[in-house]
Amino acid sequence: MQGIAKSQVVGSIGGMWLHAPGGCSPACVTAIVHVLAPEGGTLTQHDGVPAGGSYPTTLWVPGEVVADLHLLEPTPDLTAGEYEFEIGMYVLETGQRLPVPGSPDGAIHVLFQLPPE
């Protein structure tokens, strides 16, 4: 099974675009976008089949690049400060994450600053 490539990631707390190469698995793969708490745990997240469930990875063509938007719900614990996005993909049936080159946990990690309101 191929993994996702480290990719250009642009986003804010409102959403995240994930660009991943197509043809990564014959199984249905779910994309994840998590905002991690500084002390550990997850503050908010969205896991889902790409394109709002309308374009599962089983339909992707090898080499295709798919843009996938995941909207994240704000929580009361999400105050101004630095946070980390954890972005990846996993096989729905097994929970196994697809590998990411250079990442031991199968995720891309991106720091972002949430400004004060």
C-alpha positions as a Markdown table, in Angstrom:
| # | Residue | x | y | z |
|---|---|---|---|---|
| 1 | Met | 0.0 | 0.0 | 0.0 |
| 2 | Gln | 1.4 | 3.4 | -1.0 |
| 3 | Gly | 1.1 | 6.3 | 1.4 |
| 4 | Ile | 0.3 | 10.0 | 1.1 |
| 5 | Ala | 3.0 | 12.4 | 0.1 |
| 6 | Lys | 4.1 | 15.3 | 2.2 |
| 7 | Ser | 2.0 | 18.0 | 0.6 |
| 8 | Gln | 1.3 | 21.7 | 0.5 |
| 9 | Val | -1.1 | 22.4 | 3.3 |
| 10 | Val | -2.8 | 25.7 | 3.6 |
| 11 | Gly | -5.5 | 26.4 | 6.2 |
| 12 | Ser | -6.9 | 28.0 | 9.3 |
| 13 | Ile | -9.1 | 26.7 | 12.1 |
| 14 | Gly | -12.0 | 27.0 | 9.7 |
| 15 | Gly | -10.8 | 24.4 | 7.3 |
| 16 | Met | -7.9 | 22.5 | 5.7 |
| 17 | Trp | -7.0 | 21.5 | 2.2 |
| 18 | Leu | -5.2 | 18.1 | 1.9 |
| 19 | His | -3.7 | 17.2 | -1.5 |
| 20 | Ala | -2.9 | 13.5 | -1.7 |
| 21 | Pro | -1.8 | 11.4 | -4.6 |
| 22 | Gly | -4.5 | 9.1 | -6.0 |
| 23 | Gly | -4.4 | 5.4 | -6.4 |
| 24 | Cys | -3.0 | 4.9 | -2.9 |
| 25 | Ser | -5.1 | 1.9 | -1.9 |
| 26 | Pro | -7.6 | -0.6 | -3.2 |
| 27 | Ala | -9.5 | -0.2 | 0.1 |
| 28 | Cys | -11.7 | 2.7 | 1.1 |
| 29 | Val | -9.4 | 5.2 | 2.8 |
| 30 | Thr | -10.6 | 7.9 | 5.2 |
| 31 | Ala | -8.8 | 11.3 | 5.5 |
| 32 | Ile | -8.2 | 12.8 | 9.0 |
| 33 | Val | -7.6 | 16.4 | 10.1 |
| 34 | His | -7.1 | 16.8 | 13.8 |
| 35 | Val | -6.2 | 19.8 | 15.9 |
| 36 | Leu | -4.1 | 18.6 | 18.8 |
| 37 | Ala | -4.1 | 20.2 | 22.3 |
| 38 | Pro | -0.7 | 21.4 | 23.5 |
| 39 | Glu | -0.9 | 19.1 | 26.5 |
| 40 | Gly | -2.1 | 16.1 | 24.4 |
| 41 | Gly | -5.4 | 14.9 | 23.1 |
| 42 | Thr | -7.5 | 16.3 | 20.3 |
| 43 | Leu | -9.4 | 19.6 | 20.5 |
| 44 | Thr | -11.4 | 19.2 | 17.3 |
| 45 | Gln | -11.3 | 16.9 | 14.3 |
| 46 | His | -12.9 | 15.8 | 11.1 |
| 47 | Asp | -12.5 | 12.3 | 9.6 |
| 48 | Gly | -14.2 | 11.4 | 6.4 |
| 49 | Val | -14.2 | 9.9 | 2.9 |
| 50 | Pro | -12.7 | 12.5 | 0.5 |
| 51 | Ala | -15.0 | 15.1 | -1.1 |
| 52 | Gly | -17.6 | 14.9 | 1.5 |
| 53 | Gly | -18.0 | 11.2 | 0.9 |
| 54 | Ser | -18.7 | 11.6 | -2.8 |
| 55 | Tyr | -15.2 | 10.6 | -4.1 |
| 56 | Pro | -13.9 | 7.5 | -2.3 |
| 57 | Thr | -10.2 | 6.6 | -2.9 |
| 58 | Thr | -11.4 | 3.4 | -4.6 |
| 59 | Leu | -12.3 | 5.6 | -7.6 |
| 60 | Trp | -9.0 | 7.5 | -7.7 |
| 61 | Val | -6.7 | 7.1 | -10.7 |
| 62 | Pro | -3.0 | 6.4 | -9.9 |
| 63 | Gly | -1.2 | 9.8 | -9.9 |
| 64 | Glu | -4.4 | 11.8 | -9.5 |
| 65 | Val | -4.2 | 14.7 | -7.0 |
| 66 | Val | -7.4 | 15.2 | -5.1 |
| 67 | Ala | -8.2 | 18.4 | -3.0 |
| 68 | Asp | -10.2 | 17.6 | 0.0 |
| 69 | Leu | -11.8 | 20.2 | 2.4 |
| 70 | His | -12.4 | 19.3 | 6.0 |
| 71 | Leu | -14.3 | 21.9 | 8.1 |
| 72 | Leu | -13.4 | 21.9 | 11.8 |
| 73 | Glu | -15.8 | 22.9 | 14.5 |
| 74 | Pro | -14.4 | 25.4 | 17.0 |
| 75 | Thr | -14.5 | 24.3 | 20.7 |
| 76 | Pro | -14.4 | 26.4 | 23.9 |
| 77 | Asp | -10.9 | 25.1 | 24.6 |
| 78 | Leu | -9.6 | 26.5 | 21.3 |
| 79 | Thr | -8.3 | 29.9 | 22.4 |
| 80 | Ala | -5.6 | 32.1 | 20.9 |
| 81 | Gly | -2.3 | 30.4 | 20.7 |
| 82 | Glu | -0.2 | 27.9 | 18.8 |
| 83 | Tyr | -1.7 | 24.5 | 17.8 |
| 84 | Glu | -0.8 | 21.6 | 15.7 |
| 85 | Phe | -2.7 | 20.1 | 12.8 |
| 86 | Glu | -2.4 | 16.3 | 12.4 |
| 87 | Ile | -3.3 | 15.2 | 8.8 |
| 88 | Gly | -3.3 | 11.7 | 7.4 |
| 89 | Met | -5.3 | 8.9 | 6.0 |
| 90 | Tyr | -6.3 | 5.4 | 7.2 |
| 91 | Val | -7.9 | 2.3 | 5.9 |
| 92 | Leu | -11.5 | 2.4 | 7.1 |
| 93 | Glu | -11.8 | -1.4 | 7.7 |
| 94 | Thr | -8.6 | -1.8 | 9.8 |
| 95 | Gly | -7.8 | 1.7 | 11.2 |
| 96 | Gln | -4.2 | 1.3 | 9.8 |
| 97 | Arg | -2.8 | 4.7 | 8.8 |
| 98 | Leu | -1.2 | 5.0 | 5.4 |
| 99 | Pro | 2.6 | 5.8 | 5.6 |
| 100 | Val | 3.9 | 9.3 | 5.2 |
| 101 | Pro | 7.6 | 9.6 | 4.1 |
| 102 | Gly | 9.6 | 10.8 | 7.1 |
| 103 | Ser | 6.7 | 10.4 | 9.6 |
| 104 | Pro | 6.8 | 7.6 | 12.1 |
| 105 | Asp | 3.1 | 8.0 | 13.0 |
| 106 | Gly | 1.6 | 8.2 | 9.5 |
| 107 | Ala | 0.6 | 11.9 | 9.7 |
| 108 | Ile | 1.7 | 15.3 | 8.5 |
| 109 | His | 2.1 | 17.7 | 11.4 |
| 110 | Val | 1.7 | 21.5 | 10.7 |
| 111 | Leu | 1.9 | 24.2 | 13.4 |
| 112 | Phe | -0.4 | 27.2 | 13.1 |
| 113 | Gln | -1.1 | 30.3 | 15.2 |
| 114 | Leu | -4.7 | 31.1 | 16.2 |
| 115 | Pro | -4.9 | 34.8 | 16.7 |
| 116 | Pro | -6.9 | 36.5 | 19.4 |
| 117 | Glu | -10.4 | 37.6 | 18.5 |
